[in-house]
Amino acid sequence: MIKDNKDKAFEDSAFGPGMMFGIPGPGPKRDTKGIPSDPKKEKGIHIKTKKKMKNILSLEDFVNEGLPTKEIDPAKFPNPGQRNDKDFFIKGKKDGDNSDDVVATKDAAIPAKSLKPSQDAVYLGKALGLAIGGVEGGDLGAIISKDNRILDGHHRWAATMFTNPNAKIIGAKADLGIGDLVPVLRQAGDAMGNERGTMPKGGDVNIFQATMKDVEDCIYRGINMDPKYFDKQKAIAWYEKNKENVERGLKMIQREGPPPGAPPRQEMPKIEPEQVDKVAKDLSAGKIDVREPYNESYELKNLQSYDDFIFESELNELKLTSAGMKDLLAAIYYNWDNIKKTLGDEYYFRSFRDVIDYLKSGDQEEQTELENIVKRMGIEVIDFDKKRTWDR
């Protein structure tokens, strides 16, 4: 709970116009006891707008950031990210610095025992099924962090730990720590339209809490084993030959465990094996906007053309032929420095990009409401095609 004398500092810094923690953006207003106030009573806040705005970090979310980041600004990697976003893979070359986003990524062969998990759940039955089926080492089909945490392929890794922890696993090793890599790759997966991971149908036992009794329930009773592939006699024969290895492997898996604050399976990046090579190459080439300066801040400060700021793919999504849409956006864009505080208070907009996202999901009524607020601030919304120059 926030102490009384800290309320204003938090509101005016990390979650208001300032940047006490280096992450701009609003958060919930609180009363003198540190309890979030009733949003219906908050002056100037559009309740409908608050429901529609996504990816705003709350105070609790920020203070309890799951995996601490070191090199990236997590606010630039919303969760979930925009789906089917081709522009995500070119922004690193549009931020004014061609080398800042380079993340060296190359193939590596690493013993399974030297690798570590990154998600908070790996399922026992699935891992045992792979081990019984002969999985031992091989291509993980995933990216590995510089601190040797795997981003996917956890069940292949666990199966290898049951059979031969010295067997080498192959993956694309990126020069980013796990705390930075998860948000970057999670948004990359979303940008490619991938579906996140889910719980196995029918349930399973989390390997990090499993016991040898759970193992033997899988082997001798078929509990949590895929009935499509489970062969009881084969499983028993394999287990009785490898029981000591399985017990040792389970202890090693649980001794290391996931990192503190590891995200659940459905919050982990999902990069398909056939996509790993592309993502690795884009990281190495600096095409993904990983570090400061970020694309958006550079363009807002340096581009003179509003048309250059809006990616062409967004022109169609915004339906700029609708009455006044392009004129309104241009007026906001060229006057952003003067009106961002008011729009932040009214709409919780943290950036011009938030305005775009809002209008994508809005309707004519909301566009008109936003236009009226802009006009009340003394900003003229004129025909964009007249090419009038706005003061910035």
Buried (B, 14 or more C-beta within 10 A) or exposed (E): EBEEEEBEBBBEBBBBEEEEBEBBBBBBBBEEEBEBEEEEEBEEBBEEBBEBBEBBBBBEEBEEBBBEBEBBBBBBBBBEBBEEBEBBBBBBBBBBBEEBBBBEBEEBEBBBBEBBBBBBBBBBBBBBBBBBBEBBBBBBBBBBBBEBBBBBBBBBBBBBBBBBBEBBBBBBBBBBBBBBBBBBBBBBBBBBEBEBBEEBEEEBBEBBEBEEEBBBBBBEEBBBBBEEEBEEEEBBEBBEEBBEBBEBBBEBBEEBBBBEEBBEBEBBBBBBEEBBEBBBEBBBBBBBBBBBBBBBBBBBEEBEEBEEBBBEEBEEBBEBEEEBBBBBBBBBBBBBEBBBEBBBBBBBBBBBBBBBBBBEEBEEEBBBBBBEBBEEEEBEBEEBEEEEEBEE
